[in-house]
Amino acid sequence: MARLQRCLSLVGLVATAGLQAAGGLGAGQLGAQAALVFPASPDLRLTADMPGLSLGLHGTWAFAGGHELRPRLDYAAFLGQNQTTSGAVTPQSLDTRVRSLALGADYLYRLDDRWAVGVGLQELRWSVASTNRVSPTPGLAAVSVSGTAHWWRLGLGPVLTCRLSKHVEAEVRYLVSHYGQENQPANTASYGLLWRF
């Protein structure tokens, strides 16, 4: 809960600074987004197969001078991954499913009527559900242990958008984050579409 409060405070701080720097708030628009998400770091590719799917909601507020602020909420689910050790004395299989829930904001600078570049900052809740199956002796039933682990981590990365029409925008983003007890890299690349109402 404390991390969520810090993230909301950070979004508010960015919005306030943007308002002061840009000199005025334009009309806001609400929208939804969908994207294909690809694990971009080796540690994440071990537990999450590609591609994953991300869905979410956002708001876009335009400021004077081509500045935009886009608060957003994203949920991403990756395909399950399986790791098997076959040559070991005790064969085992590990199935994992990775999910993330992210709350944050993008700051964008509009280069012209179509293109915008910026940076996104998110607070992510990574979840990894795993099932470990061990076959102790041939002919005996396998033993399995299941569980889900969660971690809150910050994510940061560049964003590039291209306006396709008045209500549709394409987006490419790269997110640098971490997850796990050992804080392994959990970087992702995503390609998506945003619809504004």
Secondary structure, DSSP 8 states (H G I E B T S, - for coil): -HHHHHHHHHHHHHHHHHHHHH--EEEEEEEEEEEEEEE-SHHHHHH-EEEEEEEEEEEEEEEGGGEEEEEEEEEEEEE-EEEEE-SSSS-EEEEEEEEEEEEEEEEEEE-SSSEEEEEEEEEEEEEEEEEEEE--STTS--EEEEEEEEEEEEEEEEEEEEE-SSSEEEEEEEEB-EETTTTEE--EEEEEEEEE-
